[in-house]
């Protein structure tokens, strides 16, 4: 098969009040149509044929990556309600065992869930979460064996090991127990849009068909979640969109009572609530774009009763709060980097934990215990494996509990990290994080992989990857660009990369590419770009605007058919994303997204070498978006570069589910780049 497969052209007119478009490949959106599956299999066969020269190299890369992984790894135990909880892997196992020990980390082990046993017979497997009842006797857990993120909840008696007969399908996550150890709340998903929109109350041992509908969200731009406050005192229904949220709460000891609204939703107001020491604490962006912390009495939650605890600051974004009896801990973001700030309630005395690398990630870990002076946090960088620390907030002593082991000859001092600020075309400065191995030549001859995301206010921070060493050790540099659309530089950085400002994300990435070439980190014939999901939209945008800048582009589960997807409310996630891209029913948004939508802007020009990957069961970006995109590119591109589509017929948005199978996805990507470079 020397020639790539060509999808049949079946023109379909897509009419809107603002214009009519012709989509020749709309028909690919039928996942059970034999013709569609035949086309995807033909593309997979073409992929295998074109990658055949590096098949051995791909296997070598996989074995390298796997060889750095400690097969019998174990997480640091977390203390919660008298038990120490942790996950561990067995040799050869793809999935973890979820375990606990009573009273002491040295006590006898109790296995709550065996991921490998549960996954047996399934090509895909994921645990959505698990919750233990207050009396430590009952386990609720959820699993997905399709990769549509539609989870099924089961219940287990931890004293006897018995599984209860009832199963609750199509649930989001795991749900929460009330304080009576019998009542369980969960959020149900719409099977078409996959939006969680209903909250039900279940009584253990009863038929789920009789469960009580507690709440139904009428606005399909909001997501519905259930949770429980850290104190355990309150059950919560959290309703959220990109720009607005609402919390409803109920005393966990009275689960059949009505939920109260903490504060009704308002446009452009996001907030979250926790309770401590007889008051509610709220992280809010009301009159505070970068968020602030306020407190209010348990009996008076209106904004007129709010009092500032941590005021708003223009230069600091409050990312997360963690409440303890004697301390407040904040994850703050300044100059694009995360900081950990510990504040003593008694006198307001505060301190920032100190980190000495130029670019890093420091995050609050799992801290379920309220009455403790120990803070669990995680630290990592491009050259420092994920490290788990306990910090004594009273004595200021810091204890390293674990640094993720990397087998083989890894030495962190062999790698160099840099932090640069790239001038954008409109005068803004874009932070970029860079890593390479010592000896890397800045003379324009070295290969480089440039990565970014730039959407939803989701910030990307420098983290360690043992798999990435296989690129760095072959002479690559890796560059993470913190472009607009993320929240690395605060809320305005996000605002400047969404809706009618979306093109800033594409321009920022391109400006970073030009900077890296200008500064001799690489050249256009050695530069690769990569992004996934909304970062795949970014990839589609940059190759339409500046295809000449890149030797190759890797687009994973890419969101590329923006106008069509955002015009169809039945497609999962569409309605919840109007705040990100706009609603094409409104002409200004229709015209703007049409100006950058990658699928609509494919034209007759030379494109870089491309690897496009997707999953047939993808719940976030439907498989047919990348399939249509590749089909259209095949008919219009004027170059002889590689264009490969790989569809995982068993997986969804996250790719393969097992820890080693996921490495095969990475090995495939790296082998593609090395093939293109002739390495």
C-alpha positions as CSV (number, residue, x, y, z in Angstrom):
1,X,0.0,0.0,0.0
2,X,2.3,2.8,-1.2
3,X,-0.6,5.3,-1.6
4,X,-2.5,6.6,1.4
5,X,-6.2,5.7,1.7
6,X,-8.6,8.4,0.4
7,X,-11.9,8.8,2.1
8,X,-14.9,9.0,-0.2
9,X,-16.2,12.4,-0.8
10,X,-19.9,12.8,0.1
11,X,-20.7,16.5,0.1
12,X,-23.0,17.7,2.8
13,X,-24.2,21.3,3.1
14,X,-24.1,22.7,6.6
15,X,-26.4,25.8,6.7
16,X,-26.6,28.4,9.3
17,X,-28.1,31.9,9.4
18,X,-24.6,33.3,8.9
19,X,-23.5,31.1,5.9
20,X,-23.4,27.7,4.3
21,X,-20.3,25.4,4.4
22,X,-19.8,22.2,2.5
23,X,-18.4,19.3,4.4
24,X,-17.2,16.4,2.2
25,X,-16.4,14.1,5.1
26,X,-19.3,14.7,7.5
27,X,-20.3,11.0,6.9
28,X,-17.3,9.9,9.0
29,X,-19.3,10.7,12.2
30,X,-21.0,7.2,12.3
31,X,-18.8,5.0,14.5
32,X,-20.7,1.8,13.7
33,X,-20.9,2.3,9.9
34,X,-18.7,-0.5,8.4
35,X,-17.4,2.0,5.7
36,X,-16.2,4.3,8.5
37,X,-14.5,1.5,10.4
38,X,-12.9,0.3,7.1
39,X,-11.5,3.7,6.5
40,X,-10.0,4.0,10.0
41,X,-8.5,0.5,9.7
42,X,-7.1,1.4,6.3
43,X,-5.4,4.5,7.8
44,X,-4.0,2.3,10.6
45,X,-2.6,-0.1,8.0
46,X,-1.0,2.8,6.1
47,X,0.4,4.1,9.4
48,X,1.9,0.7,10.2
49,X,3.4,0.5,6.7
50,X,5.0,3.9,6.8
51,X,6.3,3.4,10.3
52,X,7.7,-0.1,9.5
53,X,11.3,1.3,9.1
54,X,11.3,2.3,12.8
55,X,9.3,-0.5,14.2
56,X,12.4,-1.9,16.0
57,X,13.3,1.6,17.2
58,X,9.8,2.0,18.5
59,X,10.1,-1.2,20.5
60,X,13.6,-0.1,21.7
61,X,12.1,3.2,22.9
62,X,9.3,1.4,24.7
63,X,11.8,-0.9,26.5
64,X,14.0,2.1,27.4
65,X,11.0,3.9,29.0
66,X,9.6,0.8,30.7
67,X,13.1,0.0,32.0
68,X,13.2,3.3,34.0
69,X,9.9,2.4,35.8
70,X,10.1,0.6,39.2
71,X,7.6,-2.2,38.6
72,X,6.8,-2.6,42.3
73,X,6.2,1.0,43.1
74,X,4.2,2.4,46.0
75,X,2.7,5.8,46.9
76,X,3.4,7.5,50.2
77,X,0.5,6.6,52.6
78,X,-2.0,9.3,53.4
79,X,-3.7,9.3,56.8
80,X,-7.4,9.6,56.9
81,X,-9.8,8.8,59.7
82,X,-7.5,6.3,61.4
83,X,-6.3,4.5,58.3
84,X,-3.2,5.0,56.0
85,X,-4.3,4.8,52.3
86,X,-1.9,4.2,49.4
87,X,-1.7,2.6,46.0
88,X,0.9,0.1,44.9
89,X,1.9,-1.8,41.8
90,X,3.0,-5.4,41.4
91,X,5.6,-6.5,38.9
92,X,4.1,-6.7,35.4
93,X,0.9,-5.1,36.6
94,X,-0.7,-2.4,34.4
95,X,-3.0,-1.1,37.2
96,X,-2.6,-0.3,40.9
97,X,-3.8,-2.0,43.9
98,X,-5.7,0.4,46.3
99,X,-4.8,-0.5,49.9
100,X,-4.9,0.7,53.5
101,X,-3.5,-0.1,56.9
102,X,-5.2,0.6,60.2
103,X,-3.6,3.0,62.8
104,X,0.0,2.6,61.5
105,X,1.9,2.4,58.2
106,X,3.4,-0.9,59.6
107,X,0.1,-2.6,60.2
108,X,-1.3,-5.5,58.2
109,X,-2.4,-4.6,54.6
110,X,-6.0,-4.5,53.5
111,X,-6.5,-4.5,49.7
112,X,-9.6,-2.4,48.9
113,X,-9.4,-2.8,45.1
114,X,-7.2,-4.8,42.8
115,X,-7.0,-2.9,39.5
116,X,-5.4,-5.7,37.6
117,X,-8.2,-8.2,38.6
118,X,-10.9,-5.7,37.8
119,X,-9.4,-4.9,34.4
120,X,-9.1,-8.6,33.4
121,X,-10.8,-9.2,30.0
122,X,-11.1,-5.5,29.2
123,X,-9.0,-3.7,26.6
124,X,-9.5,-0.4,28.5
125,X,-10.0,0.1,32.2
126,X,-10.1,3.0,34.6
127,X,-11.2,3.6,38.2
128,X,-13.2,6.8,38.4
129,X,-12.7,7.1,42.1
130,X,-13.5,5.5,45.4
131,X,-15.1,6.7,48.7
132,X,-14.9,5.1,52.2
133,X,-17.8,5.6,54.6
134,X,-17.3,7.4,57.9
135,X,-17.4,4.1,59.9
136,X,-14.6,2.7,57.6
137,X,-16.7,-0.3,56.7
138,X,-18.1,0.5,53.3
139,X,-16.4,1.2,49.9
140,X,-18.1,2.9,47.0
141,X,-16.1,2.8,43.8
142,X,-16.6,3.4,40.1
143,X,-15.1,1.9,36.9
144,X,-15.1,2.5,33.2
145,X,-14.3,-0.2,30.7
146,X,-15.1,1.7,27.4
147,X,-13.3,5.1,27.9
148,X,-16.3,7.3,27.5
149,X,-16.0,8.4,31.1
150,X,-19.4,6.9,31.9
151,X,-18.6,5.2,35.2
152,X,-20.5,2.4,37.0
153,X,-20.7,2.5,40.8
154,X,-20.4,-0.6,42.9
155,X,-20.5,-1.0,46.7
156,X,-18.3,-3.3,48.8
157,X,-18.5,-4.4,52.5
158,X,-14.9,-4.0,53.7
159,X,-15.5,-6.2,56.8
160,X,-16.7,-9.2,54.8
161,X,-15.3,-8.5,51.3
162,X,-18.9,-8.9,50.0
163,X,-20.1,-6.9,46.9
164,X,-23.6,-5.5,47.2
165,X,-25.8,-6.5,44.3
166,X,-26.7,-3.1,43.1
167,X,-24.9,-1.3,40.3
168,X,-25.4,2.3,39.2
169,X,-24.3,3.0,35.6
170,X,-23.6,6.3,33.8
171,X,-22.2,8.1,36.8
172,X,-19.6,10.9,37.0
173,X,-16.7,10.0,39.3
174,X,-17.5,8.1,42.4
175,X,-20.0,10.1,44.5
176,X,-20.1,10.7,48.3
177,X,-21.4,9.1,51.5
178,X,-23.5,10.9,54.0
179,X,-22.6,10.6,57.7
180,X,-25.1,7.7,58.4
181,X,-23.0,5.2,56.4
182,X,-26.1,4.2,54.4
183,X,-26.9,7.1,52.2
184,X,-24.9,7.8,49.0
185,X,-25.1,10.7,46.6
186,X,-24.0,10.6,43.0
187,X,-24.2,12.6,39.7
188,X,-25.8,11.0,36.7
189,X,-24.7,11.8,33.1
190,X,-26.8,12.5,30.0
191,X,-26.0,9.6,27.6
192,X,-25.9,11.8,24.5
193,X,-24.0,14.9,25.7
194,X,-22.2,13.1,28.5
195,X,-22.9,16.1,30.8
196,X,-23.4,15.3,34.5
197,X,-26.8,17.0,35.2
198,X,-28.7,15.1,37.9
199,X,-28.0,14.3,41.5
200,X,-29.5,11.2,43.1
201,X,-29.7,9.9,46.6
202,X,-29.2,6.1,47.0
203,X,-29.8,4.0,50.1
204,X,-27.4,1.0,50.4
205,X,-29.0,-2.3,49.7
206,X,-31.9,-0.9,47.7
207,X,-32.8,-1.0,44.0
208,X,-31.2,2.0,42.2
209,X,-34.4,2.3,40.2
210,X,-36.0,3.7,43.4
211,X,-33.2,6.3,44.0
212,X,-34.5,9.8,44.8
213,X,-33.7,12.6,42.3
214,X,-32.4,15.4,44.6
215,X,-31.4,18.0,42.0
216,X,-31.6,18.4,38.2
217,X,-29.6,21.2,36.4
218,X,-31.7,22.9,33.8
219,X,-28.8,24.9,32.2
220,X,-26.8,22.7,29.8
221,X,-23.8,25.0,30.0
222,X,-23.2,23.9,33.6
223,X,-21.6,20.7,35.0
224,X,-23.0,19.0,38.1
225,X,-20.7,17.5,40.7
226,X,-21.2,16.1,44.2
227,X,-18.7,16.4,47.0
228,X,-18.2,16.7,50.7
229,X,-16.3,19.4,52.6
230,X,-12.9,18.5,54.1
231,X,-14.4,18.8,57.6
232,X,-17.0,16.1,56.6
233,X,-19.8,18.3,58.0
234,X,-21.4,19.3,54.7
235,X,-22.4,17.5,51.5
236,X,-22.1,19.7,48.5
237,X,-23.6,20.0,45.0
238,X,-21.2,22.1,42.9
239,X,-22.6,23.5,39.7
240,X,-20.0,25.1,37.4
241,X,-19.4,26.5,34.0
242,X,-16.2,28.3,32.7
243,X,-17.2,31.6,34.2
244,X,-19.8,31.0,36.8
245,X,-20.5,28.6,39.7
246,X,-22.9,27.8,42.5
247,X,-22.6,25.6,45.6
248,X,-25.5,24.0,47.4
249,X,-24.9,22.4,50.8
250,X,-26.5,20.1,53.3
251,X,-25.5,18.8,56.8
252,X,-24.1,15.4,56.1
253,X,-25.9,14.1,59.3
254,X,-29.4,14.9,57.8
255,X,-29.1,13.5,54.2
256,X,-32.9,13.5,53.5
257,X,-33.2,17.2,54.2
258,X,-33.1,19.9,51.4
259,X,-29.8,21.4,50.1
260,X,-29.5,25.1,50.7
261,X,-28.0,27.5,48.1
262,X,-24.8,29.1,49.5
263,X,-24.9,31.9,47.0
264,X,-27.0,32.0,43.8
265,X,-25.0,31.8,40.5
266,X,-24.0,35.1,38.9
267,X,-22.4,35.9,35.6
268,X,-18.6,36.1,35.8
269,X,-18.4,34.8,39.4
270,X,-16.6,31.7,40.3
271,X,-16.4,30.5,44.0
272,X,-15.7,27.5,46.1
273,X,-16.5,26.9,49.7
274,X,-14.9,25.1,52.7
275,X,-15.7,25.3,56.4
276,X,-13.3,25.6,59.4
277,X,-13.4,26.7,63.0
278,X,-17.0,27.8,62.9
279,X,-17.0,29.7,59.6
280,X,-17.2,29.3,55.9
281,X,-14.1,30.2,53.8
282,X,-14.6,31.1,50.2
283,X,-12.2,31.3,47.3
284,X,-13.9,33.9,45.0
285,X,-13.2,36.1,42.0
286,X,-16.0,38.5,42.9
287,X,-14.3,42.0,42.6
288,X,-11.0,40.0,42.4
289,X,-10.1,38.7,38.9
290,X,-7.1,36.7,40.4
291,X,-9.2,35.5,43.3
292,X,-9.2,36.3,47.1
293,X,-10.2,34.4,50.2
294,X,-13.1,35.6,52.4
295,X,-14.9,34.3,55.4
296,X,-18.5,34.4,56.5
297,X,-20.6,33.0,59.4
298,X,-22.1,29.5,59.0
299,X,-25.5,31.1,59.3
300,X,-25.0,34.1,56.9
301,X,-23.6,33.4,53.5
302,X,-24.7,36.5,51.6
303,X,-21.9,38.7,50.2
304,X,-22.8,41.5,52.5
305,X,-21.5,39.3,55.3
306,X,-18.2,38.4,53.6
307,X,-14.9,39.6,55.2
308,X,-11.5,39.6,53.5
309,X,-9.0,37.1,54.8
310,X,-6.6,37.3,51.8
311,X,-7.3,40.4,49.7
312,X,-7.0,40.4,45.9
313,X,-3.7,41.3,44.3
314,X,-3.0,42.2,40.7
315,X,0.3,40.3,40.5
316,X,-0.7,37.1,42.3
317,X,-3.2,34.5,41.3
318,X,-4.7,32.3,44.1
319,X,-4.8,28.8,42.6
320,X,-5.9,26.7,45.6
321,X,-6.6,26.9,49.3
322,X,-6.3,24.2,52.0
323,X,-7.7,24.7,55.4
324,X,-6.3,23.2,58.7
325,X,-7.3,23.9,62.3
326,X,-4.4,26.2,62.9
327,X,-3.3,27.1,59.4
328,X,-4.4,28.3,55.9
329,X,-2.2,27.1,53.0
330,X,-2.4,28.7,49.6
331,X,-1.0,27.6,46.2
332,X,-0.3,31.0,44.6
333,X,1.0,31.8,41.2
334,X,3.4,34.7,40.6
335,X,5.4,35.4,37.4
336,X,4.0,32.1,36.1
337,X,5.4,29.9,38.9
338,X,3.5,28.2,41.7
339,X,4.3,29.1,45.3
340,X,3.3,27.5,48.6
341,X,2.3,30.0,51.3
342,X,1.5,28.9,54.9
343,X,-0.4,31.3,57.1
344,X,-1.0,30.9,60.8
345,X,-4.6,31.7,61.8
346,X,-3.6,32.9,65.3
347,X,-1.6,35.9,64.2
348,X,-1.6,36.0,60.4
349,X,2.1,35.2,60.3
350,X,3.0,33.7,57.0
351,X,5.9,32.2,55.1
352,X,6.6,31.1,51.5
353,X,8.4,27.7,51.0
354,X,11.6,28.2,49.1
355,X,12.6,26.4,45.9
356,X,15.8,27.0,44.1
357,X,15.3,25.7,40.5
358,X,14.5,28.3,37.8
359,X,11.3,26.5,36.8
360,X,9.4,24.0,38.8
361,X,6.0,22.8,40.0
362,X,5.0,22.9,43.7
363,X,1.5,21.7,44.6
364,X,-0.6,21.0,47.6
365,X,-1.0,17.2,48.0
366,X,-3.7,15.1,49.7
367,X,-4.4,16.5,53.1
368,X,-7.6,15.0,54.4
369,X,-6.8,15.5,58.1
370,X,-7.9,18.8,59.5
371,X,-6.4,18.7,63.0
372,X,-2.7,18.4,62.0
373,X,0.3,20.6,61.7
374,X,1.7,18.5,58.8
375,X,1.3,19.7,55.2
376,X,1.7,17.2,52.4
377,X,3.0,18.7,49.2
378,X,4.6,17.6,45.9
379,X,7.5,19.1,44.0
380,X,8.9,18.4,40.6
381,X,10.7,20.0,37.7
382,X,12.0,19.0,34.3
383,X,15.1,17.4,36.0
384,X,13.6,16.5,39.4
385,X,11.3,13.5,39.6
386,X,8.0,13.9,41.4
387,X,8.9,14.3,45.1
388,X,6.5,14.0,48.1
389,X,7.3,16.1,51.1
390,X,5.8,16.5,54.6
391,X,6.2,20.0,56.0
392,X,5.8,20.7,59.7
393,X,4.0,24.1,59.7
394,X,4.9,24.7,63.4
395,X,8.6,23.8,63.3
396,X,9.2,24.6,59.6
397,X,10.9,21.3,59.2
398,X,10.6,19.7,55.7
399,X,10.9,16.0,55.2
400,X,11.3,14.2,51.9
401,X,9.1,11.2,52.0
402,X,9.7,9.9,48.5
403,X,11.4,10.9,45.3
404,X,10.0,8.9,42.4
405,X,12.7,6.4,41.5
406,X,14.1,6.3,38.0
407,X,15.9,3.1,37.2
408,X,19.1,3.0,35.1
409,X,21.8,5.7,34.9
410,X,19.7,8.8,35.3
411,X,21.5,11.7,37.0
412,X,19.5,15.0,37.3
413,X,22.7,17.0,37.1
414,X,23.2,15.9,33.5
415,X,20.3,18.1,32.5
416,X,20.0,21.9,32.1
417,X,16.8,23.9,32.7
418,X,16.2,27.4,31.5
419,X,13.4,30.0,31.9
420,X,13.0,32.6,29.1
421,X,10.6,35.3,28.4
422,X,9.7,35.6,24.7
423,X,8.5,38.9,23.2
424,X,5.1,38.4,21.5
425,X,4.1,40.5,18.4
426,X,1.8,42.7,20.5
427,X,4.4,43.5,23.2
428,X,3.4,40.8,25.8
429,X,6.1,38.6,27.3
430,X,5.5,34.8,27.1
431,X,7.2,32.6,29.7
432,X,8.8,29.5,28.3
433,X,10.5,26.6,30.2
434,X,13.3,24.7,28.5
435,X,15.3,21.5,29.3
436,X,18.1,19.7,27.4
437,X,21.0,17.5,28.2
438,X,24.4,19.0,28.8
439,X,26.3,19.2,25.6
440,X,23.3,20.4,23.6
441,X,24.5,22.6,20.8
442,X,22.8,26.0,20.4
443,X,23.9,26.4,16.8
444,X,20.6,25.7,15.0
445,X,21.5,22.0,14.3
446,X,19.7,20.4,17.2
447,X,16.2,18.9,17.2
448,X,13.6,20.4,19.5
449,X,10.0,19.5,20.6
450,X,7.8,22.5,21.4
451,X,4.7,21.9,23.5
452,X,1.7,24.0,24.6
453,X,-2.0,23.9,25.4
454,X,-3.4,27.4,25.9
455,X,-7.1,26.9,26.7
456,X,-9.6,26.8,29.5
457,X,-7.4,28.6,31.9
458,X,-5.5,25.4,32.3
459,X,-1.9,26.1,33.3
460,X,1.0,23.9,32.3
461,X,3.9,23.7,34.6
462,X,7.3,22.0,34.2
463,X,7.1,18.4,35.4
464,X,9.4,15.4,35.2
465,X,8.9,12.6,32.7
466,X,11.2,9.6,32.7
467,X,9.9,8.8,29.2
468,X,11.1,12.2,28.0
469,X,14.7,11.2,28.8
470,X,14.6,9.1,25.6
471,X,14.3,12.3,23.6
472,X,16.7,14.4,25.7
473,X,19.4,11.7,25.6
474,X,19.1,11.7,21.8
475,X,20.0,15.4,21.6
476,X,16.5,17.0,21.7
477,X,15.5,20.0,23.7
478,X,12.0,20.1,25.1
479,X,10.3,23.5,25.4
480,X,7.0,24.2,27.2
481,X,5.4,27.5,26.1
482,X,3.0,29.1,28.6
483,X,0.9,30.8,26.0
484,X,-2.3,32.9,26.4
485,X,-5.4,30.9,27.1
486,X,-3.8,29.3,30.2
487,X,-3.7,31.0,33.6
488,X,0.0,31.0,34.2
489,X,0.1,34.8,34.4
490,X,-3.3,35.2,36.1
491,X,-6.9,35.5,35.0
492,X,-6.2,38.1,32.3
493,X,-3.8,35.7,30.6
494,X,-6.8,33.3,30.2
495,X,-9.1,36.1,29.0
496,X,-6.6,37.1,26.4
497,X,-6.7,33.6,24.8
498,X,-10.4,32.8,24.6
499,X,-13.5,33.8,22.6
500,X,-12.6,36.7,20.3
501,X,-9.0,36.6,21.5
502,X,-8.3,33.0,20.6
503,X,-5.8,33.8,17.8
504,X,-3.4,35.2,20.5
505,X,-2.8,31.5,21.5
506,X,-1.7,30.6,17.9
507,X,0.4,33.8,17.5
508,X,2.1,33.2,20.9
509,X,3.1,29.7,19.9
510,X,4.4,30.9,16.5
511,X,6.3,33.8,18.1
512,X,7.9,31.3,20.5
513,X,8.9,29.1,17.5
514,X,10.5,32.0,15.8
515,X,12.4,33.0,19.0
516,X,13.7,29.4,19.4
517,X,15.0,29.5,15.8
518,X,16.4,33.0,16.1
519,X,18.3,32.1,19.3
520,X,19.7,29.0,17.6
521,X,18.1,26.4,19.9
522,X,16.9,24.7,16.6
523,X,16.0,25.4,13.0
524,X,12.8,25.0,10.9
525,X,14.1,21.7,9.6
526,X,14.6,20.3,13.2
527,X,11.6,21.9,15.0
528,X,8.6,19.7,16.0
529,X,5.4,21.0,17.6
530,X,3.0,19.0,19.7
531,X,-0.3,19.5,21.4
532,X,-3.3,17.5,22.4
533,X,-7.1,18.0,22.6
534,X,-7.5,21.8,22.7
535,X,-3.7,21.8,22.2
536,X,-4.5,19.9,19.0
537,X,-6.6,22.9,17.9
538,X,-3.5,24.9,18.4
539,X,-1.5,22.5,16.2
540,X,-4.2,22.8,13.5
541,X,-4.1,26.6,13.7
542,X,-0.3,27.0,13.5
543,X,0.1,24.7,10.5
544,X,-2.5,26.7,8.5
545,X,-0.8,30.0,9.5
546,X,3.0,29.1,9.4
547,X,3.5,25.5,8.0
548,X,7.1,26.6,7.0
549,X,8.3,26.8,10.6
550,X,8.0,23.1,11.4
551,X,9.6,19.9,10.3
552,X,6.8,17.9,12.0
553,X,3.7,18.3,14.0
554,X,2.1,15.8,16.4
555,X,-1.6,16.4,17.1
556,X,-3.1,14.1,19.7
557,X,-7.0,13.8,19.9
558,X,-7.2,17.2,18.3
559,X,-10.2,19.5,18.4
560,X,-10.2,20.8,14.9
561,X,-13.7,21.1,13.5
562,X,-14.7,24.1,15.7
563,X,-17.7,25.5,13.9
564,X,-19.4,22.2,13.2
565,X,-18.9,20.9,16.8
566,X,-19.9,24.2,18.5
567,X,-23.0,24.3,16.3
568,X,-24.3,20.9,17.5
569,X,-25.7,20.8,21.0
570,X,-25.9,17.0,20.9
571,X,-22.2,16.6,20.8
572,X,-20.6,16.0,24.2
573,X,-19.2,19.1,25.9
574,X,-20.5,21.6,23.2
575,X,-22.9,23.6,25.4
576,X,-20.4,23.8,28.3
577,X,-17.8,25.4,26.1
578,X,-19.6,28.4,24.7
579,X,-17.7,30.5,27.3
580,X,-14.4,29.3,25.7
581,X,-15.0,29.7,22.0
582,X,-18.3,31.5,21.7
583,X,-21.7,30.3,20.3
584,X,-21.7,30.2,16.5
585,X,-25.4,31.1,16.6
586,X,-24.1,34.6,17.2
587,X,-22.6,36.0,14.0
588,X,-19.4,37.6,15.5
589,X,-18.4,34.3,17.0
590,X,-19.4,32.3,13.9
591,X,-17.2,34.5,11.7
592,X,-14.3,34.6,14.2
593,X,-14.1,30.8,14.8
594,X,-14.5,30.2,11.1
595,X,-11.4,32.4,10.5
596,X,-9.2,30.0,12.6
597,X,-11.0,26.6,12.7
598,X,-8.3,24.2,11.4
599,X,-10.7,22.0,9.4
600,X,-12.3,24.9,7.6
601,X,-9.0,26.5,6.8
602,X,-7.1,23.6,5.2
603,X,-6.0,24.8,1.8
604,X,-3.7,23.9,-1.1
605,X,-0.2,24.4,0.4
606,X,2.7,22.5,1.7
607,X,2.2,21.1,5.3
608,X,4.8,19.7,7.7
609,X,5.2,16.0,8.4
610,X,2.2,15.1,10.6
611,X,1.2,12.4,13.1
612,X,-2.5,12.6,14.2
613,X,-3.8,10.3,16.9
614,X,-7.3,9.6,18.2
615,X,-9.4,7.1,20.0
616,X,-12.6,5.6,18.7
617,X,-14.4,6.0,22.0
618,X,-13.1,9.5,22.8
619,X,-15.7,11.3,25.0
620,X,-14.1,14.8,24.8
621,X,-13.1,15.2,21.1
622,X,-15.0,12.8,18.9
623,X,-12.8,10.6,16.7
624,X,-14.3,11.9,13.5
625,X,-12.8,15.4,13.9
626,X,-9.2,14.2,13.4
627,X,-10.3,11.6,10.8
628,X,-12.1,14.3,8.7
629,X,-9.2,16.7,9.1
630,X,-6.7,14.1,7.8
631,X,-9.0,13.1,4.9
632,X,-9.3,16.8,3.8
633,X,-5.5,17.4,4.2
634,X,-4.8,14.4,2.0
635,X,-6.8,15.9,-0.9
636,X,-5.4,19.5,-0.6
637,X,-1.8,19.4,0.6
638,X,0.9,20.0,-2.1
639,X,3.9,18.3,-0.3
640,X,5.3,14.8,-0.2
641,X,5.6,14.9,3.6
642,X,4.2,12.1,5.8
643,X,0.6,12.5,7.0
644,X,-0.3,9.6,9.3
645,X,-3.5,8.9,11.3
646,X,-3.5,6.4,14.1
647,X,-6.9,5.5,15.7
648,X,-6.9,3.4,18.8
649,X,-10.0,1.3,18.3
650,X,-10.1,0.4,22.0
651,X,-9.5,3.7,23.8
652,X,-10.7,7.2,24.2
653,X,-9.4,10.7,25.0
654,X,-6.6,9.6,27.3
655,X,-5.2,6.9,25.1
656,X,-4.3,3.5,26.4
657,X,-5.2,3.0,30.1
658,X,-2.4,0.7,31.5
659,X,0.8,2.3,32.8
660,X,3.0,0.4,30.3
661,X,0.5,0.5,27.4
662,X,0.4,4.3,27.8
663,X,4.2,4.3,27.2
664,X,3.6,2.6,23.8
665,X,1.7,5.8,22.8
666,X,4.8,7.9,23.7
667,X,7.2,5.5,22.0
668,X,5.1,5.8,18.8
669,X,5.3,9.6,18.9
670,X,9.1,9.6,19.5
671,X,9.7,7.0,16.7
672,X,7.7,9.2,14.3
673,X,10.0,12.2,15.0
674,X,13.1,10.1,14.7
675,X,11.8,8.6,11.4
676,X,11.2,12.1,10.0
677,X,14.7,13.2,11.0
678,X,16.3,10.1,9.6
679,X,17.8,9.3,13.0
